[in-house]
Amino acid sequence: MQKLSVLFFFIFSTVLLNAQTAPKKIVAIFAHPDDEQSIAPILVKYAEEGVEITLVIATDGRLGVNQYNDYVAGDELAARRRNEMQCAAETLGVDLIHLDYHDQLKAAEGFDGHIPHVQQLILDLKKIVTEIEPDALITWGPDGVTTHMDHRLVGASVTQVFVSQKWNKPMDLFYFGVPSDFLPDEKARTLRGQDRSYLTTQISFTEAHFDQAYRALLCHESQYPASVVATIKKERAQMGSTLFLRKFQVPKTIQKSLF
């Protein structure tokens, strides 16, 4: 009996120690290569602290033509952006899962093209979350920051995965947010702002984290020339050294009325 007690104590102590020493895990899920920049300073911060971070990018960025480049949309641009995304992930110090969904999620193909595409995306995201079992999920909120349809749909897909079941391991879901008072006018505040009273997770970062985040943005050469990255960095610096998130809150009690 004494030997069994000693054995039980050893097993219990080992399990408890492993639980206490296991690194925390973050899974951050966004739509396009370069979307990670919204939260890049805290990715650097937590990676530096030993947190296991997996960055998931849903689409291939094949339609990412803009005023800064003369690329043609399609497979060649998608391949280039995949390489750029790998460069950025390495610079940030995070693991990368780059899925192969089409930019704009085949919206132009109508119901029969778009719906199967996004349904499979939800299933693939669930598989990733199930396998990694993160402590925290980070994605876009309903605003998508820029109101881009891919941003909003990827955020909604992550939310659906999160609420679709009760998870064995405690997990929190966070939406990146821009405080409304940072935005220039009422239209912008309505389209993509959030009142600070909702942004109750506020994470500070250092100048070194910030600088490394913008070194990672330089990897996305097809989207942002170095001069544009410098301008973006300067504008973001005016918002200070805090990143704002809104936590998905689950009520603790059943409510029997709307009022």
Order of alpha helices (4+ residues) and beta strands (2+ residues): alpha-beta-alpha-beta-alpha-beta-alpha-beta-alpha-beta-beta-alpha-beta-beta-alpha-alpha-beta
